[in-house]
Amino acid sequence: MKETKFARGATLPAADLAAGPRSVQAAAMKAAVYRRTGPPEVFEYADVPDPVCGPGDVLVQVEAISIEGGDTLNRAGGDMVDDPHIVGYQCAGTIIEVGDDAAANGRSVGQKVVTTMTHGSHAELRAVPWIVSFVIPDDADLVEAACVPIAFGTADDCLFEFGRLQAGETVLIQAGASGVGIAAIQLAKRAGATVLATASSDEKLARIEHLGLDHGINYRDNDPVAAARQLTGGAGVNLVVDAVGSTLEGSLQMLAHRGRCITVGNAGRDTRLIDSSLLMADNLTLTGVFFGGEIFYPRVQEMIYGHLNDVASGALAVIVDRTFPLADAAAAHAFVESREAVGRVVLIP
């Protein structure tokens, strides 16, 4: 079979390239970009230069892009490292070029990987350091794998590394129908915890009940603090995982004596300050978690591979609410921000 050659000696059969979503020999790729932050309408679908694969990098032909909560926050008002800027933490696809250092660390052309980085996922191509590319198991669904590292890694760290969840304890997950929420419900349940979660409707709660949810709280129809207290016989929960931000004060009020609360995001874009005296009466603990600060550690690398294997085997589930073409990134972001989705929304180049 005729082969097409890439930099540093990497090769990929020409027939395989022809089957992909774009020609890797093109000088420019398509991407969803913006020149200013703002609402979803700032997106343009445009030609931009191909990324460069450095010695420690892999160049990936992107096939599925998981829209993370941070992607919408960054588009709305985050830093722009380029003009135009390509937003996006996480995507999966096929390696089409490897640098020397990446090859020395086990990366090769043709591998399917899911990648994480501070930006750049909303595009046909992405170059990232090899250490934040995770080889996908052969039997895994690539779209599902594209949704794994950040959501499941964040949930795992919130529950266990920082939340210290033990079997027999009770945990409440704010925004249980989110990507992190869906992961946290499953991980907490299999660890032997009683799992409570909030969502905006009974329909959403019904769609995640099979994941291991013991009690759902519709926060639009019920006071979530009162409901959590009632469901625990007045004692409160041992741990709350809060990725919403605007719910943080209520999360603290749900806690049992010596309870722990993890704050791991600000989807609600709340800027209010928390009165630290809320922590004192019951000896509560409030811990902030940023998964990006942990991802380079060996324990996290091993943990992510474990979750990828469990998703591939069916031991853990990924829920993809719907997919959009990359050209419709504005509509996809608008749908994420509508808070109607259960699980992840995925872009397909």
BELBELQUI-V923415 format. One record per backbone hydrogen bond with DSSP energy under -1.0 kcal/mol. CO is the residue of the C=O (numbers start at 1). NH is the residue of the N-H. E is the energy in kcal/mol with one decimal. If there is no record, write none. Layout:
CO NH E
CO NH E
//
This chain:
2 14 -1.7
4 12 -1.5
6 9 -1.1
7 10 -1.3
10 6 -2.6
12 4 -1.7
13 17 -1.7
14 18 -2.1
17 20 -1.5
23 26 -1.5
27 50 -1.4
29 48 -2.7
30 124 -2.0
31 46 -2.5
33 44 -2.9
34 85 -2.9
39 42 -2.3
40 43 -1.9
44 33 -2.9
46 31 -2.0
48 29 -2.8
54 57 -1.9
55 101 -1.3
55 102 -1.6
56 130 -2.7
57 99 -2.6
58 128 -2.0
59 96 -3.1
59 97 -1.2
60 126 -1.9
61 94 -1.9
64 92 -3.0
65 347 -2.8
68 72 -1.1
69 73 -1.6
70 74 -2.7
71 75 -2.3
72 76 -1.9
73 77 -1.5
74 78 -2.9
75 38 -2.6
85 34 -1.5
86 120 -1.5
87 122 -2.0
89 117 -1.7
91 115 -3.6
92 63 -3.1
92 64 -1.8
93 113 -2.6
94 61 -3.2
95 110 -2.8
97 59 -2.8
99 103 -2.6
100 104 -1.9
102 107 -2.2
103 106 -1.5
108 111 -1.7
111 95 -2.8
112 136 -2.9
113 93 -2.5
114 134 -2.9
115 91 -1.8
121 123 -2.3
122 32 -2.3
124 62 -2.4
126 60 -3.2
128 58 -2.4
129 132 -1.7
130 133 -2.0
132 116 -2.0
134 114 -2.2
137 140 -1.9
141 145 -2.7
142 146 -1.9
144 147 -1.7
145 148 -1.7
148 152 -2.5
149 153 -1.9
150 154 -2.5
151 155 -2.3
152 156 -2.4
153 157 -2.3
154 158 -2.6
155 159 -2.4
156 160 -2.7
157 162 -2.8
159 165 -2.8
166 169 -1.9
169 194 -2.6
170 238 -1.6
170 239 -1.6
171 196 -2.9
172 241 -2.4
173 198 -2.1
175 178 -1.9
177 343 -3.1
178 182 -2.9
179 183 -1.7
180 184 -2.8
181 185 -2.5
182 186 -1.4
183 187 -2.4
184 188 -2.7
185 189 -2.1
186 190 -2.2
188 193 -2.1
189 192 -1.7
192 168 -2.6
194 171 -2.6
195 214 -2.0
195 215 -1.7
196 173 -2.5
197 217 -2.5
198 176 -3.0
199 219 -2.0
201 205 -1.8
202 206 -2.3
203 207 -1.6
208 211 -1.5
209 212 -1.6
209 213 -1.0
215 197 -1.7
217 199 -1.9
218 222 -1.4
223 227 -2.7
224 228 -2.5
225 229 -2.3
226 230 -2.6
227 231 -2.6
229 234 -3.7
230 233 -1.4
232 235 -1.6
237 256 -3.1
238 260 -2.8
239 172 -2.6
240 262 -3.0
241 174 -2.6
242 264 -2.5
243 267 -1.6
244 268 -3.5
245 248 -1.6
247 251 -2.3
248 252 -2.0
249 253 -1.5
250 254 -1.0
254 237 -2.2
256 259 -2.2
259 285 -2.1
260 240 -1.9
261 287 -2.7
262 242 -3.1
263 289 -2.2
266 269 -2.3
275 278 -2.1
276 279 -1.7
279 284 -2.9
280 283 -1.5
282 258 -3.2
285 261 -3.0
287 263 -2.6
290 293 -1.4
291 294 -2.2
291 295 -1.1
294 297 -2.0
297 301 -2.1
298 302 -2.6
299 303 -1.8
300 304 -2.7
301 305 -2.0
302 306 -1.9
303 307 -2.0
304 308 -2.5
305 309 -2.3
306 310 -2.1
307 311 -2.5
308 312 -2.3
309 313 -2.0
310 315 -1.6
310 316 -1.6
319 344 -2.6
322 346 -2.0
324 348 -2.6
325 328 -2.0
326 329 -1.4
328 332 -2.2
329 333 -2.7
330 334 -2.2
331 335 -2.0
332 336 -2.2
333 337 -2.5
336 339 -1.4
344 321 -2.3
345 67 -2.4
346 324 -2.4
347 65 -2.5
348 326 -2.1
//
